Amino acid sequence: MFALENRSPGPRGGTIVDGIVSGAVLYDPICDWRIGLADGAVQAPDRGQVASFPVRIVDGDVYIGRP
C-alpha cells in the first residue's frame, strides 16, 4: 500500500490525482513524468520528489502516517 501527496513535482505544479497507475509507477498527468509509488521519487531522466506516507490496514481501517 502506498500513499502520495497530491502534488505534481513538475515545474507547472498541479495535482497527481488524475494520474495513471501501472505496476509500481504513477504517471503524472501534468508533466508526463513517472513517479515511484514506494518512495515518491521521480524516475530518470526527470528529477523531483513527492512526499510519501506510510500506510497500514488494521481490521479493515486504513491508517496513513506522517512522512
C-alpha positions as CSV (number, residue, x, y, z in Angstrom):
1,M,0.0,0.0,0.0
2,F,1.2,3.4,-0.9
3,A,0.0,7.0,-0.3
4,L,1.5,10.0,-2.0
5,E,1.0,13.7,-1.6
6,N,-1.5,15.0,-4.2
7,R,1.0,17.5,-5.7
8,S,2.8,17.3,-9.0
9,P,6.6,17.7,-8.6
10,G,6.9,19.2,-12.1
11,P,7.5,22.9,-12.8
12,R,3.9,23.5,-13.7
13,G,2.6,22.3,-10.3
14,G,-0.9,20.9,-10.2
15,T,-2.1,17.6,-8.7
16,I,-1.5,13.9,-9.5
17,V,-5.0,12.7,-8.6
18,D,-5.8,12.0,-12.2
19,G,-2.5,10.1,-12.8
20,I,-2.5,6.6,-14.2
21,V,-1.0,3.8,-12.1
22,S,0.8,1.0,-13.8
23,G,2.7,-1.5,-11.6
24,A,4.7,0.4,-9.1
25,V,4.6,3.7,-11.0
26,L,2.2,6.6,-11.2
27,Y,2.3,8.6,-14.5
28,D,2.0,12.4,-13.7
29,P,-0.9,13.7,-15.9
30,I,0.6,17.3,-15.9
31,C,4.2,16.7,-16.9
32,D,4.1,13.1,-18.1
33,W,6.7,12.1,-15.5
34,R,7.0,8.7,-13.8
35,I,6.8,8.7,-10.0
36,G,7.7,5.6,-8.0
37,L,4.8,4.7,-5.6
38,A,7.1,3.2,-3.0
39,D,9.1,6.3,-2.3
40,G,7.6,9.2,-4.4
41,A,10.8,9.7,-6.4
42,V,10.6,10.9,-10.0
43,Q,12.3,8.5,-12.3
44,A,15.1,9.4,-14.6
45,P,15.7,11.4,-16.8
46,D,13.5,13.7,-14.8
47,R,14.1,14.7,-11.2
48,G,11.9,15.5,-8.3
49,Q,10.1,14.1,-5.2
50,V,6.6,13.8,-3.9
51,A,6.0,13.2,-0.2
52,S,5.2,9.6,0.5
53,F,3.3,8.3,3.6
54,P,3.4,5.0,5.4
55,V,0.1,3.1,5.2
56,R,-1.2,0.3,7.3
57,I,-4.5,-1.5,7.5
58,V,-5.9,-2.8,10.8
59,D,-9.2,-4.6,11.0
60,G,-10.3,-3.1,7.7
61,D,-9.4,0.5,8.7
62,V,-6.8,2.4,6.7
63,Y,-4.2,4.5,8.6
64,I,-2.0,6.9,6.8
65,G,1.0,8.1,8.8
66,R,3.3,11.1,8.6
67,P,6.3,11.1,6.4
